[in-house]
Amino acid sequence: MKKITLILLSLVIMAGFSVEVKAQTSASVPATHAGAVLMVAMGLTQTAPLHFGSSALTTTAGGTIVLPANSTTRTYTGGVATSAATPVATNAAYNVTGTMNETYAITLPTTVTVTNTQASTGVYQMDITLMNAYVASKSAVSSTGTLSGSGTDSFTLGGTLTVKANQLGGIYDATFGVSVDYN
């Protein structure tokens, strides 16, 4: 009987070890992450034009008029001086809208040529160069800004107007492009 019990016990043990073991061929995670970012189209609205105001030609030598991006207090060099006549100087002003808390870049022209609207001969064009933006979100002159938690920001522009030697008096005008885009 002892032999039969031993044989039966051996058979039970061998049957236990002969259970088929399979390797795991797949895995899963109980929770995964998915996401998306939808950017609101940027908007740019001009609220004031860039105007260097009225200035006086004091000599035929030419000169410059500098209009800072955050002030209408102009500085002059050469044969150009301030004038009390209207119109007064204004900084171009813009409102920006888009996706909240995103940064953006401002693209300004390198040169804007203004033309005397009443003349077609002589020195009747001037260049505006060194344009820069004073960005509200930075509280500084910058070429980038950050939209607020409500998706807004603003900036103003200034630059340098070069008056050439023998420049004709009169009204000068031009259009130019400004753009903003997400960084």
Buried (B, 14 or more C-beta within 10 A) or exposed (E): EEEEEEEEEEEEEEEEEEEEEEEEEEEEEEEEEEEEEEEEEBEBEEEEEBBBBBBEBEEEBBBBBBBBBBEBEBEBBBBBBBEEEEEEBBBBBBBBBBBEEBEBEBEBBEEBEBBBEEBEEEBBBBBBBBBBBBBBBBEEBBBBBBBBEEBBBBBBBBBBBBBBEEBBEEEBEBEBEBEBEBE
